[in-house]
Amino acid sequence: MPYLTSENKENIDNQGGIDLYNKFSSLELKDFAGALNYLNYKLVTEYIKKNGKRYFTCAIIIGTLICCVLEIYRRIIANYEDECIKKNGDV
């Protein structure tokens, strides 16, 4: 994952990022899924509007979203699965 500098993280948080996280975390699961999808869509489409629609840009965005999914799996889900294997045994 390309890590942000502390300064970049602070800038995102100071521009409403923390408020957005708090609003999202209070949503019911069914609403969270739609809101997350919508937010990602808006971020991507606004970026493309401002920077132009090019194959390379779209390929980088799609690749980054896929890497985000893989990072969530690696850091959260794989650990959860390992815990469940210890508790319930392997398949």
HUGIUR-V15893 format. One record per run of one state. SS is the DSSP state (H for helix, E for strand, - for the rest). FROM is the first residue (numbers start at 1). TO is the last residue. If there is no record, write none. Layout:
SS,FROM,TO ; SS,FROM,TO
//
This chain:
-,1,5 ; H,6,25 ; -,26,28 ; H,29,51 ; -,52,54 ; H,55,88 ; -,89,91
//
